[in-house]
Amino acid sequence: MATSLLRVPPPQGLLRPLAVPERLLLGPGPSNVPPRILAAGGRQLLGHMHPEVLQVMDEIKAGIQYAFQTQNPLTLAISGTGHCAMEAALLNLLEHGDTVLVAVNGMWGQRAADIARRLGMLGTAGQHRWASPGDGHLPLCFMQGLVRHKPSVLFITHGESSTGVLQPLEGLGKLCHRHGCLLLVDAVASLGGAPIFMDQQEIDVLYSGSQKVLNAPPGSAPISFSKQAREKMLRRKTKTPSFYLDMGWLANYWGCDGEPRRYHHTAPINSFFSLREGLAMLAELGLESSWERHRANCAQLCKGLRDLGLELFVKEEKARLPTITTVRVPEGYDWKDIVAFLMDNHAIEITGGLGPSVGKVLRIGLMGCNSTSGNVDRVLRALRDALRCCRRSRL
Ligand code: PMP
């Protein structure tokens, strides 16, 4: 018998069946995937340039245009997660000599500032406070930042999943355009859960993710570019520093440039099937019903949390992100104990804080099909149980 040349044996873990327990995912994402979307992702593959796949891509494009409320022809899904869309937006919009102004109101502004800094194009990562919607005043720092730094792009996060704050955008697009600046908005955590109107609000680049309200697995990220954003990209003197995320190539692959489609990369076809179904479910429900569903269940959750004696992290109701609720870690408890208790005893995921909110809050997500009154009752019951069992005599 020939002696084997293999020195690395087959890993024992891979010789056991895949283990995926049932869990209710009520953290800040991903959320549970309903059977229809799961089934779509499990369909047999087709070639990535087959007409049926190109048709699915066209339907995704139309679904994103609906979800974003935009008519932009340059609308597609990035083959990657929300971060990938964030990088795609910044890499394609900016080139040497540009300045980006980043509004930092939590973790996602910090991340955008990090990416911009790596590109060597950060104007300032100005901290800004949330302004009341409808009060007619945008934070003064926006105005000052636009005047002082003359940025080409202003980045802002609509739904700050690290703090649970919803950022009003009214008037911001107009203000940016008056100063010759493009408005770039992250709606990963808010899309489908809170109103956003890309065209009416004059947003130039908007992106989101698949795994939150859209209830698809992570791995594809809707993005759209306005005419002005597209023109800025066409004026580039240098090539986009990433081939994979080059919007010229992606526009062609997604049939947005009127040219015959050329191979760019092998798209994650099954992720696109799932995303298509997530967008279809949103279209069937209707954006307004979806916003109302998230509003109502978030309100029920907030009332229940208060009834448990807990303190909401975001004081003003209008400033609360309807998809992710932040609640202060109560005195006498360690957030890690509560999170672990819910997982071990109730098979529910909630999480602690992120970035600036680490150690201060618990985050509870109710997104898409997970946003139900029944799930609110379930997580409140589990929390009541945790508050009874997890108190530490001395921290
Ligand atoms: N932006 C926001 C507001 C988010 O909540 C997230 C994900 N938590 C991201 C960006 C990044 O998305 P992903 O994890 O899919 O890369």
Residues whose N, C-alpha, C, O or C-beta is under 5 A from the ligand:
A	BS01	PMP	P28 T81 G82 H83 W108 G159 S161 D186 V188 A189 G209
